[in-house]
Amino acid sequence: MHSKELVEVIAKALVDNPEEVVVTEKAEGRGSVIELHVASSDMGKVIGKQGRIAKAIRSVVKAASFRDKKNVDVEIV
């Protein structure tokens, strides 16, 4: 599974409004940046208490992209 698709699946499972989840990917140097856009009412669910869910999403994506030897960063916008 591609990193962008992975972020999208995880985010849609967490939020109340999955139709408002938008994931974009931008290439930067040796890696890429994945931007996750959610409804403002769902922002807390994606970030979690003290940023724990956001950190977990980033960890899963980094682990998945390690096999491809790419550096992938996830930004929640």
N, C-alpha and C positions, 0 to 999 in steps of 0.2 A: 504494500500500500504506500502510496506517495505521501509525503509529509503534509501537504496541503489537505488532502482527503482525510488524513488522520485527525487533524485539528478540527475539520468540519464535523466529522462524526462525533468526536468527543463533545464539542460545543453544543451541537444539536441535542445531545442526550442530557445536557445539564440545564438548559434554559426552558422557560415557559413558552417562548415565541420562537420556535425553530425556523420559521419561515423568514425571520429577520436576521438570521446568521449569514454573514458575508465574509468569505475568506479570500484574500488576495496574496499573491506571491511575487516578490521582486527579487531579481538576481543582483547580488552584490559581491564582486570579487570571486573568491573561491566558494562562497556559500550563497544563501538567500535569506530573505526576511519574509516571514509569513505574518500578515496583518489580520487580526480577528476583529470583526465589527459585530456587535450585538446590540439589541435594544437597550436603552438606558435603564429600563426596569430590571433587566437581566444581568447587568454589569456585576453586581455583587455576587451572583451565583457563579460567574466565571472566575472571579478573582478569589472569592472565599475569604474566610477569616484569616487575617494576617498574611494574605496572599498565598495560602497553602495550595489551593486548587490551581492557581496560575503557575506556581512552581512545579506542581505535578505534571501539568500539561507540557511545560517546557522540558521537563526531564524525559517524558515519554517520547517527545518528538526528537530530542537530541539522541536518545538511544536508538530510535528507528533510523535516523539519518547517519549514524556512526558507520553502519555497514556500507553505505555509499561513499564514505569519506568526504562528506559535505558538512559544512558548518551552517546550521539552520537556527535562526533566532525567531522567537514568537513574540509579537507585540500585540497587546490588547488595546484597541483604540475605542 
